[in-house]
């Protein structure tokens, strides 16, 4: 939730011309993390959980890379993006742990 909220706050600063580009992509990825975690939590088998957490992990990497790209493109300063990047890295680590746990139980 924190990452999604931070991404939405940051992307309000993006140029209007990017509304359907990077803005939309990073918001969808951040929302996808949240949705896949919720779906994974609700699954009954370890394999299904691992699958959903793996997708969320990939979307987390996508958010991270798009935040870095946004800095390179001048849409954000490194200082503005740092908090969201740190959250993305932590979420990625946690998701990797979940993937490992539920993959080994399959």
C-alpha positions, 0 to 999 in steps of 0.5 A: 500500500505504501509503495502504491501511494508513494507512486501515485504521489510522485507521478502527479509531478510528471508532465501531462504528456506522460499521462498515458506513458510512464505515468500509466505504466508505473501506476499499473505496476504499483497497483499490480503488486498490491493486487497480486499480493492479495490474490496470492494470499487468498490462494489455497495451494503453495504453487498458486501462492508462489505464482502470484508472488512471483508476478508481484515480484516482477511488477516490483522490479518494473516499478523500481526500473520505471522510477530510475527511468523517471529520474533519467528522463528528468521527471523526478529528482533522485531525492524525490524518488529515493523513498519510493525506491527504498520501499520498492527494494524492501517489498522486492526482498519480502516478495522474494522470501515469499516466493522462496517459501511457497516454491519450496512447499510445492 
